[in-house]
Amino acid sequence: MSLSPDNRQINNVFCISPIDSAFQDLYLAVRSSENRLYPDEVVVNLPFFEGKQIYQKEWQMRLDSSRKVLSKIRELKFRNILDLGCGNGWFISKVAEIENTTVYGADINMVELEQASRLFTSKGCQFLYWNIFESNWTGAPFDLVVLNSSVQYFDSIKRLTDRLFEFMLPGGSIFIWDSPIYRPEEKQLARIRSNKYFQNQLVPEMINYYYHHTWDQLQGLNYSILYNPNEFSNIVIRKVFKRRSPFYWISILKPN
C-alpha cells in the first residue's frame, strides 16, 4: 500500500480516516490524571520503566508479556503486522526489530500517534490514524493483528474480529493480551468499578468508551489460550516476583 500521497499526513501520521477527537480527548484526560502521558525519554525505553513504584511493577509485567509475544511472532514468522490501538508505539517499535517484518501502528489518538511517529518512524514503523469501522484497508493483507491492552476500547469482540478478518490473510492471527476478559457473572460489578474509577478521575464520560468483554463473546471463534494467568506456576511467579501478567493472552485464527 502506498500511504502517500493518497493519504493526508500530519507529522508523518497517515490519516486513513477523518479525525474525530471525541474519544481522544477523554482518553487523554484520564491518562493525564493517572500521570501516564510519558515524555519521549521514557517512551523510547519502554517496556523498561523507571518511575513511580506502582507503574514500575506494571511495566515489569508488561515486559514479561511483550517478550512472550515477540518470541511467538519470531517463531511463527509473521510478516505483515498491525498493532491496533498502538498508543505511543512502544510495542510495534519492538516488532519492527524483527527481520523481514512490515509493521503498522494504528490508533484514533493523534497526540500519541504523533509522539510514536516522532520516535519510531526511523525504525521502519508506519503510523496510521485509522478508525477501522469507517475506512477500509487497501494494502497487503495482514497475517497478524495485535491488540495490546486495547480490546476494551472496542464495543464487541465479534464485530471487531469480523471487521479485522476483512483485512487479513486466511489463517491469520489476532492476538489479544494484557486486557481483562470476564466471566459473565463478573461483568456488572466490573462495570460498576470502572464507572467509579472514571468518576474519581473526573472523566465520567469515559465509561461510554470502555467495554467489559466476557468469555462467551468468544464462542464461535477459533481461539486458543497462549498464556493462562491462573496456572499454578504463573500465580506463584506473579505473587513472588511481581512480573507475570494477571491477564490472558488469546489467539484467534481467521478461517481459511
Backbone hydrogen bonds, N-H to C=O, Kabsch-Sander energy under -0.5 kcal/mol:
donor,donor_aa,acceptor,acceptor_aa,energy
3,L,1,M,-0.8
7,N,3,L,-1.0
8,R,15,C,-0.6
10,I,13,V,-2.2
13,V,10,I,-1.6
14,F,12,N,-0.6
14,F,127,F,-2.6
15,C,8,R,-3.3
15,C,13,V,-0.5
16,I,14,F,-1.0
16,I,129,Y,-1.9
17,S,129,Y,-1.7
25,D,21,S,-2.7
26,L,22,A,-1.2
27,Y,23,F,-2.9
28,L,24,Q,-2.9
29,A,25,D,-1.5
30,V,26,L,-2.1
31,R,27,Y,-2.6
32,S,28,L,-2.6
33,S,29,A,-2.0
34,E,30,V,-1.9
35,N,32,S,-1.1
36,R,31,R,-3.0
38,Y,36,R,-1.3
42,V,39,P,-1.4
43,V,39,P,-2.2
44,V,40,D,-2.4
45,N,42,V,-1.2
46,L,42,V,-0.7
46,L,43,V,-1.2
48,F,45,N,-2.1
49,F,47,P,-0.5
55,Y,52,K,-0.6
56,Q,52,K,-2.2
57,K,53,Q,-2.0
58,E,54,I,-1.4
59,W,55,Y,-2.6
60,Q,56,Q,-1.5
61,M,57,K,-1.7
62,R,58,E,-2.1
63,L,59,W,-2.1
64,D,60,Q,-1.8
65,S,61,M,-2.4
66,S,62,R,-2.8
67,R,63,L,-2.0
68,K,64,D,-1.5
69,V,65,S,-2.2
70,L,66,S,-2.8
71,S,67,R,-2.0
72,K,68,K,-1.9
73,I,69,V,-2.3
74,R,70,L,-2.1
75,E,71,S,-2.5
76,L,72,K,-2.6
77,K,73,I,-0.8
78,F,73,I,-1.4
81,I,79,R,-0.6
81,I,102,T,-2.8
82,L,144,L,-2.3
83,D,104,Y,-2.9
84,L,82,L,-0.8
84,L,146,V,-2.3
85,G,83,D,-0.6
85,G,106,A,-3.0
86,C,83,D,-0.7
86,C,106,A,-2.1
89,G,86,C,-2.1
93,S,89,G,-1.7
94,K,90,W,-0.8
94,K,91,F,-1.1
95,V,91,F,-1.8
96,A,92,I,-2.0
97,E,94,K,-1.0
98,I,95,V,-2.2
101,T,98,I,-1.0
102,T,79,R,-3.5
103,V,124,G,-0.5
104,Y,81,I,-2.2
105,G,126,Q,-2.5
106,A,83,D,-2.6
107,D,128,L,-1.9
110,M,108,I,-0.6
113,L,109,N,-2.1
114,E,110,M,-2.5
115,Q,111,V,-1.5
116,A,112,E,-2.9
117,S,113,L,-2.8
118,R,114,E,-2.1
119,L,115,Q,-1.9
120,F,116,A,-3.0
121,T,117,S,-1.3
123,K,120,F,-1.6
124,G,121,T,-2.0
125,C,120,F,-1.2
126,Q,103,V,-1.3
127,F,12,N,-0.5
128,L,105,G,-3.1
129,Y,14,F,-2.8
130,W,107,D,-1.7
130,W,128,L,-0.9
132,I,130,W,-0.9
134,E,131,N,-1.9
135,S,131,N,-1.8
138,T,136,N,-0.5
142,F,167,F,-2.8
143,D,80,N,-2.2
144,L,80,N,-1.4
145,V,173,S,-2.2
146,V,82,L,-3.1
147,L,175,F,-3.1
148,N,146,V,-0.6
149,S,147,L,-1.0
149,S,177,W,-2.8
153,Y,150,S,-2.0
154,F,151,V,-1.8
160,L,156,S,-2.2
161,T,157,I,-3.1
162,D,158,K,-2.6
163,R,159,R,-1.7
164,L,160,L,-2.7
165,F,161,T,-2.6
166,E,162,D,-0.7
166,E,163,R,-1.0
167,F,164,L,-1.9
168,M,165,F,-1.2
169,L,142,F,-2.7
171,G,254,K,-1.0
172,G,169,L,-2.3
173,S,143,D,-2.2
174,I,252,I,-2.2
175,F,145,V,-2.6
176,I,174,I,-0.5
176,I,250,I,-2.8
177,W,147,L,-2.1
177,W,175,F,-0.5
178,D,248,Y,-0.5
179,S,248,Y,-0.5
182,Y,213,H,-3.2
186,E,183,R,-2.3
187,K,183,R,-0.7
187,K,184,P,-0.9
190,A,186,E,-2.2
191,R,187,K,-2.4
192,I,188,Q,-2.0
193,R,189,L,-2.3
194,S,190,A,-2.4
195,N,191,R,-2.7
196,K,192,I,-2.3
197,Y,193,R,-2.3
198,F,194,S,-2.7
199,Q,195,N,-1.8
200,N,196,K,-2.3
201,Q,197,Y,-1.5
202,L,199,Q,-1.4
203,V,198,F,-2.7
206,M,203,V,-1.8
207,I,204,P,-1.5
208,N,205,E,-1.8
209,Y,206,M,-2.2
210,Y,207,I,-0.9
211,Y,152,Q,-3.4
213,H,211,Y,-0.7
215,W,182,Y,-2.0
217,Q,214,T,-1.8
218,L,215,W,-1.9
219,Q,216,D,-1.3
221,L,218,L,-2.1
222,N,253,L,-0.6
223,Y,221,L,-1.5
224,S,251,S,-2.4
226,L,224,S,-0.6
226,L,249,W,-2.5
227,Y,249,W,-1.4
231,E,228,N,-1.6
235,I,231,E,-2.4
236,V,232,F,-2.4
237,I,233,S,-2.4
238,R,234,N,-2.4
239,K,235,I,-2.3
240,V,236,V,-2.8
241,F,237,I,-2.4
242,K,237,I,-0.7
242,K,238,R,-0.7
243,R,237,I,-0.7
249,W,227,Y,-1.8
250,I,176,I,-2.9
250,I,248,Y,-0.5
251,S,224,S,-2.8
252,I,174,I,-2.6
253,L,222,N,-2.9
254,K,172,G,-3.1
